[in-house]
């Protein structure tokens, strides 16, 4: 029985040793031993791997002033005190790939790579939002101008850019606390843009300001489809929750405009009176 870190319980717990093996240093003048164990948490039954290293250079002093070698434990596959990245299908793969690899580098102590990786994450965010012209400084400013991020987050991303530049161009290793702060800024932006926004759209009903607002959103959706595509009004509106009363009201006006040829981008499909589905449309 040993005490080691459990990646499920997120703290040190009692573990049953299922099997172990040991390597010793081949050099007589330097003490080193590594014990590899397959362990099972006594709290949650999670099976993981623990490496216990005794090394001559890793010493502390007891109350009598004697040197004591302190064992160092490493848990696999998750290290103790490791950073958990945001995990959501809502974060586009272009961004999540750079982001996840950067967090992995941070957890492995590769601060230089993590810093460069978070800079690449910001680049990926700009690309995903359709901002591809200019250097990263101009791209970040454009994110703010378009209202994608706040002015304060714009300043923070510029600070992250400076750190990434120093790492990429001067090979200057950043301080861990600086990298953690940049990660916090990026987490906040990704959370706001993709995770919270998705939850908000699923829960909070969107209210159209007026018919022009309804038609503007509708036309943006039509732009993303080709001629002949068919579907209800939901096909052409951004994916979110709408009040039925609003859709009924503005769809009536939409159909009148289509009938009067004041709106020609859609045509109305025939609908059976007993149909329970909303009116269908075809892209013209």
C-alpha positions in Angstrom: 0.0 0.0 0.0 1.4 3.4 -0.9 0.2 7.0 -1.0 0.3 8.7 -4.5 -1.7 11.0 -6.7 -5.0 9.8 -8.2 -5.9 11.5 -11.5 -9.6 10.9 -10.9 -9.8 11.9 -7.2 -7.5 14.8 -8.0 -5.4 14.4 -4.8 -3.2 11.9 -3.1 -4.9 8.7 -1.9 -4.1 5.2 -0.6 -3.3 2.9 -3.5 -3.0 -0.8 -3.8 0.2 -1.9 -5.6 -0.8 -4.4 -8.4 2.8 -4.9 -9.6 6.2 -3.2 -9.6 9.7 -3.2 -10.9 12.9 -1.3 -10.0 15.9 0.1 -11.8 19.1 1.1 -9.9 21.9 3.4 -11.1 24.8 1.4 -12.6 27.2 3.9 -11.1 28.5 3.2 -7.6 29.4 6.8 -6.8 25.8 8.1 -7.4 22.7 6.7 -5.8 19.6 6.5 -8.0 16.6 4.2 -7.9 13.4 4.2 -9.9 10.4 2.1 -8.9 7.7 1.6 -11.5 4.3 0.6 -10.1 0.9 -0.3 -11.5 -1.5 1.0 -8.7 -5.2 1.0 -8.0 -6.8 3.8 -6.0 -8.5 2.6 -2.8 -11.1 5.3 -3.2 -12.3 5.1 -6.8 -10.6 1.9 -8.0 -8.9 3.8 -10.9 -5.9 2.0 -12.2 -2.9 4.2 -13.1 0.9 4.2 -13.0 3.2 5.6 -10.4 7.0 6.3 -10.7 8.9 6.7 -7.5 12.4 8.1 -7.8 15.1 8.3 -5.1 18.0 10.4 -6.2 21.1 11.4 -4.3 20.7 15.1 -5.4 17.2 15.4 -4.1 17.8 15.8 -0.4 16.4 17.7 2.6 17.6 17.9 6.2 15.9 16.5 9.2 15.7 18.1 12.6 19.2 16.7 13.5 20.7 18.2 10.4 21.1 14.9 8.6 20.6 14.6 4.9 17.4 12.7 3.9 16.7 11.7 0.3 13.2 12.7 -0.6 11.3 10.5 -3.0 9.7 12.1 -6.1 6.4 10.6 -7.3 5.1 11.1 -10.9 1.7 9.9 -11.8 0.8 8.7 -15.3 -1.0 9.5 -17.5 -1.8 12.7 -15.6 0.7 14.5 -13.5 0.0 15.8 -10.1 -1.0 19.5 -10.2 -1.5 19.4 -14.0 -3.7 21.9 -15.8 -7.0 20.6 -17.2 -7.7 22.2 -20.6 -11.1 23.2 -21.7 -12.8 20.3 -23.4 -15.8 21.1 -25.6 -16.9 20.0 -29.1 -18.0 23.7 -29.6 -14.3 24.8 -29.8 -13.3 24.5 -33.5 -10.7 21.9 -34.2 -8.3 24.4 -35.8 -8.2 26.2 -32.4 -8.5 23.2 -30.1 -5.5 21.4 -31.7 -3.1 24.3 -31.0 -4.6 25.0 -27.6 -4.5 21.4 -26.4 -0.9 20.8 -27.5 0.1 24.1 -25.7 -1.5 23.0 -22.4 0.2 19.6 -22.8 3.5 21.4 -23.2 2.8 23.5 -20.1 2.1 20.4 -18.1 5.3 18.8 -19.3 7.3 21.9 -18.1 8.0 23.0 -21.7 7.3 26.7 -21.1 9.0 27.9 -24.2 6.9 25.6 -26.4 3.8 26.4 -24.4 4.3 30.1 -24.9 4.8 29.7 -28.7 1.8 27.4 -28.8 -0.5 29.9 -27.1 0.6 32.5 -29.6 -0.4 30.0 -32.4 -3.7 29.5 -30.6 -4.4 33.2 -31.0 -3.5 33.0 -34.7 -5.9 30.0 -35.1 -8.7 32.0 -33.4 -8.1 34.9 -35.9 -8.2 32.5 -38.8 -11.4 30.8 -37.6 -13.1 34.2 -37.4 -12.1 35.0 -41.0 -9.3 37.5 -40.1 -6.3 36.5 -42.2 -4.7 39.8 -43.4 -1.8 41.5 -41.6 0.5 40.5 -38.8 -0.8 39.1 -35.5 -0.9 42.6 -34.0 -3.3 43.8 -36.6 -5.4 40.6 -36.5 -5.9 41.0 -32.7 -7.0 44.7 -33.2 -9.4 43.5 -35.9 -11.0 41.0 -33.4 -11.7 43.9 -31.2 -13.0 46.2 -34.0 -15.4 43.5 -35.1 -16.7 43.1 -31.5 -15.5 39.5 -31.3 -13.5 40.2 -28.2 -13.6 43.1 -25.7 -11.2 46.0 -25.6 -9.7 44.6 -22.4 -9.2 41.2 -23.9 -7.6 42.9 -26.9 -5.0 44.4 -24.5 -4.4 41.1 -22.8 -3.9 39.2 -26.1 -1.3 41.8 -27.1 0.5 41.1 -23.9 0.3 37.3 -24.7 1.6 38.1 -28.2 4.6 39.9 -26.8 5.5 36.9 -24.6 5.0 34.6 -27.6 7.3 36.8 -29.8 10.1 36.7 -27.2 9.8 32.9 -27.0 9.7 32.5 -30.8 12.3 35.0 -31.9 14.6 35.3 -28.9 14.3 31.8 -27.5 13.6 33.4 -24.1 12.0 31.0 -21.7 9.0 32.7 -20.0 8.0 32.5 -16.3 5.5 29.8 -15.5 3.2 32.3 -13.8 3.2 34.4 -17.0 2.2 31.4 -19.1 -0.5 30.5 -16.6 -1.9 34.0 -16.8 -2.0 33.8 -20.7 -3.8 30.5 -20.4 -6.4 32.0 -18.2 -7.0 34.8 -20.7 -7.3 32.4 -23.6 -9.6 30.1 -21.5 -11.8 33.1 -20.8 -12.1 34.1 -24.5 -12.7 30.5 -25.7 -15.3 30.0 -22.9 -17.2 33.2 -23.9 -17.0 32.7 -27.6 -17.9 29.0 -27.9 -19.0 27.3 -24.7 -21.1 29.9 -22.9 -22.4 31.2 -26.2 -23.7 27.8 -27.1 -25.4 27.2 -23.7 -26.9 30.7 -23.9 -28.4 30.1 -27.3 -29.9 26.8 -26.1 -31.5 28.4 -23.0 -32.2 32.1 -23.7 -34.8 33.0 -26.3 -33.6 35.4 -29.0 -35.9 38.4 -29.6 -35.9 40.0 -33.0 -35.8 43.8 -32.8 -38.1 44.1 -35.8 -38.8 42.6 -39.2 -35.6 44.1 -40.7 -33.6 42.3 -38.0 -35.4 39.0 -38.9 -34.8 39.4 -42.6 -31.1 40.4 -42.1 -30.4 37.2 -40.2 -32.4 35.2 -42.7 -30.4 36.6 -45.7 -27.1 35.8 -44.0 -28.3 32.2 -43.7 -29.4 32.1 -47.3 -25.9 33.2 -48.3 -24.5 30.0 -46.9 -26.8 27.8 -49.0 -27.0 27.1 -52.7 -29.9 27.4 -55.2 -32.5 24.7 -54.7 -31.9 24.1 -51.1 -35.1 23.5 -49.2 -36.1 23.8 -45.5 -38.0 25.6 -42.9 -37.1 29.1 -41.7 -34.9 27.4 -39.1 -32.5 26.2 -41.8 -31.6 29.8 -42.7 -31.5 31.3 -39.2 -28.6 31.0 -36.8 -28.9 28.0 -34.5 -30.5 29.2 -31.3 -33.8 29.4 -29.4 -36.5 31.6 -30.8 -39.9 32.7 -29.5 -42.7 31.0 -31.6 -44.8 34.2 -31.5 -41.9 36.1 -33.1 -41.4 33.6 -35.9 -45.2 33.4 -36.6 -45.4 37.2 -36.9 -42.4 37.7 -39.1 -43.0 34.7 -41.3 -46.4 36.0 -42.1 -44.8 39.2 -43.3 -42.1 37.3 -45.1 -44.7 35.3 -47.1 -46.5 38.4 -48.0 -43.3 39.9 -49.4 -42.5 36.8 -51.3 -46.1 36.8 -52.8 -45.7 40.5 -53.7 -42.2 39.8 -55.2 -40.6 42.2 -52.7 -38.4 39.4 -51.5 -37.2 37.0 -54.2 -34.4 35.0 -52.6 -36.9 32.4 -51.4 -40.0 30.8 -52.7 -42.8 29.2 -50.7 -43.2 25.4 -51.0 -46.7 23.9 -51.1 -47.9 23.0 -47.6 -50.7 20.6 -46.7 -53.3 22.2 -44.3 -52.9 19.3 -41.8 -49.1 19.5 -41.7 -47.7 20.0 -38.2 -44.4 21.4 -39.6 -43.5 25.0 -40.3 -43.8 26.4 -43.8 -41.0 25.2 -46.2 -39.0 27.4 -48.5 -36.7 27.0 -51.5 -33.6 29.0 -52.3 -34.0 30.8 -55.6 
